[in-house]
Amino acid sequence: MEATVTTDSAAIAGVWILRSFHIEEAGTGRRTLPFGPDPSGALIMHPGGRMIAVLTPKAAAQPATEAERAEAYRTMVAYSGRYRLEPPDRFVTTVDVAWFPGWVGTDQARTYTLAGDRLDIVSAPVRLAGSDVPAVGVLSWAREKAGG
């Protein structure tokens, strides 16, 4: 199916289940899997303009120590806000709730393509901790069918 972009929020509205997530370095194309080879995640894009996303590594044992709880917090992403679609291929979320307080009040811009029941999203380039090389997050989502 051919990938498209749209400014019709009804086309991307729905519940999306994370299928893959990797970080890709600009220039080198080097890929890393920050949440492992089988991450978990859900993205809800409400047609009224609200989104919420939660991403984690695949479920593991309940954290028992302070270090394990810190690692669980470090290896997750969770945020919500009002979103808008901007031509030709961007959606921007004005974050009002986030696991990372520095995101609250910011606009988080992403590019996207839609191919039937597949939604691919690429984050804006950022410099990761300990690196001078910009990188993007690349996420692929599948639309959840009614009834799970």
Secondary structure, DSSP 8 states (H G I E B T S, - for coil): ---B--S-HHHH-EEEEEEEEEEEETTT--EE-TT-SS-EEEEEE-TTSEEEEEEESS--S---SHHHHHHHHHT-EEEEEEEEEETTTEEEEEEEEESSGGGTT-EEEEEEEEETTEEEEEE--EE-TT-SSEEEEEEEEEE--TT-
